[in-house]
Amino acid sequence: MPVLDHSITNDLMEKYFQSVNMQHPILDYDESAAQYHSLASNPEPSLEYASFLLMLALAEVAYAPAPEALDTDWSPGSTYSSAALSRLRPT
């Protein structure tokens, strides 16, 4: 599970709703904010936590500057998406 830096995750959540959710409105801000505060203070492996991590990953991808050249190491959002996918795989 990634260590959540609240200054970064707060920013990513706001960016998600300013960009991704504006184009594809699937989440309710108030509901997501309440869930975020609950999960951020008590992270547990769950489907809700995986969804939260995917929201952060999408925000990070949406705001990551594109590389100037083909860069195989360029993978914005991978920290959050990898953690989310590990929660979704059966053990």
Summary of the structure (lengths in Angstrom):
residues: 91
radius of gyration: 13.3
end to end distance: 15.2
largest distance: 39.7
contacts: 218
relative contact order: 0.17
helix: 65%
strand: 0%
